[in-house]
Amino acid sequence: MAKIYISLGSNINRQHYIEQGLDALTALYGPLTLSSLFESAAVGFAGKAFYNMVVGAQTEHTLSQVASALRTIEFANGRCQNAKKFSPRTLDLDLLLYDQIIADAPAQIPRDEITQNAFVLWPLAEVAPQLVHPILGKSYQQLWQAYDKSQQQLTKVPLTWARKNKEVTLK
């Protein structure tokens, strides 16, 4: 079983699409480890603020299968196939880590965004604080502690996710 970490983001009907993403990921991978939900300004374009979080899961799927599944979930939730990199999103799913693999295809693993964006690093440090970045050799908790937090402002927001008659509340 491979351990995977996936970032979720949305700035269009944010609560709905984050929940849709969580539902789809749970259906594929079973129980998820959830970070807090964060609100942050759009990066790279002028747009509505995003909700972001990171989830951890285990899978028997290959790296290619996971990357393909994430794209399928995005498109099923209204993501435009030809959208510019920096543009509004109904649902953005990025595979951050697949075990300790380093790869450029079919996805960049580990993703550069881990160390570039607070909205990826902080939630990853919450769900995998002791896990070590396979290139940098530092834990995600260490990387978050060293991150220049003045670069991006994040606010934790509550998430109530109704899942199979169970309600999960993050504060």
Residue pairs with C-beta under 8 A, 6 or more apart in sequence:
1 58
1 59
1 60
2 58
2 59
2 60
2 61
2 63
2 98
2 99
3 56
3 57
3 58
3 97
3 98
3 99
4 29
4 56
4 57
4 58
4 59
4 66
4 95
4 97
4 98
4 99
5 54
5 55
5 56
5 95
5 96
5 97
5 124
5 127
5 128
6 25
6 54
6 55
6 56
6 57
6 70
6 93
6 94
6 95
6 96
7 52
7 53
7 54
7 92
7 93
7 94
7 96
7 111
7 113
7 119
7 120
7 123
7 124
8 18
8 21
8 22
8 25
8 51
8 52
8 53
8 54
8 55
8 91
8 92
8 93
9 50
9 51
9 52
9 89
9 91
9 92
9 94
9 119
10 17
10 18
10 21
10 50
10 51
10 89
10 90
10 91
10 92
11 42
11 47
11 48
11 49
11 50
11 51
11 88
11 89
12 48
12 78
12 88
12 89
12 90
13 90
14 50
14 51
15 51
15 159
17 77
17 78
17 90
17 91
18 37
18 51
18 53
18 91
18 159
18 161
19 159
19 161
19 162
20 77
20 91
21 73
21 77
21 91
21 93
22 32
22 34
22 55
22 161
22 163
23 163
24 73
24 76
24 77
25 32
25 55
25 57
25 73
25 93
26 32
26 163
28 59
28 61
28 69
28 73
29 57
29 58
29 59
30 57
30 58
31 57
32 55
32 56
32 57
33 55
33 56
33 57
33 127
34 53
34 55
34 127
34 168
34 170
35 53
35 54
35 55
35 122
35 123
35 124
35 126
35 127
36 53
36 123
36 126
36 156
36 159
36 170
36 171
37 51
37 52
37 53
37 156
37 157
37 158
37 159
37 170
38 51
38 52
38 53
38 119
38 122
38 123
38 154
38 155
38 156
38 157
39 49
39 50
39 51
39 52
39 154
39 155
39 156
39 157
40 49
40 50
40 52
40 118
40 119
40 152
40 153
40 154
40 155
41 49
41 50
41 152
41 153
42 48
42 49
42 50
42 86
42 88
43 86
43 117
43 119
43 152
44 85
44 86
45 84
45 86
45 87
47 87
47 88
48 88
50 89
50 119
51 157
51 159
52 119
52 120
52 123
53 123
53 159
54 96
54 120
54 123
54 124
54 126
54 127
55 127
56 127
56 128
59 66
61 69
63 95
63 98
63 101
63 103
63 106
63 107
63 109
64 106
66 95
66 98
67 95
67 106
67 107
68 106
70 93
70 94
70 95
71 93
73 91
73 93
74 90
74 91
74 92
74 93
75 81
77 90
77 91
78 90
78 91
79 89
79 90
79 91
79 92
80 87
83 89
94 111
94 113
94 120
95 107
95 109
95 111
96 109
96 110
96 111
96 113
96 114
96 120
96 124
97 109
97 110
97 111
97 114
97 128
97 131
97 134
98 107
98 109
100 132
100 134
101 109
101 134
102 109
102 110
102 134
102 135
103 109
110 133
110 134
110 135
111 120
113 120
114 120
114 121
114 124
114 133
114 140
114 143
115 121
115 133
115 136
115 143
115 147
117 152
118 147
118 149
118 151
118 152
118 154
119 152
119 154
121 140
121 143
121 144
121 147
122 144
122 147
122 154
124 140
124 144
125 140
125 141
125 143
125 144
128 140
129 139
129 140
129 141
130 139
130 140
130 141
131 139
131 140
132 138
132 139
132 140
133 139
133 140
133 143
136 143
138 146
156 171
158 169
158 170
158 171
159 168
159 169
159 170
160 167
160 168
160 169
160 170
161 167
161 168
161 169
161 170
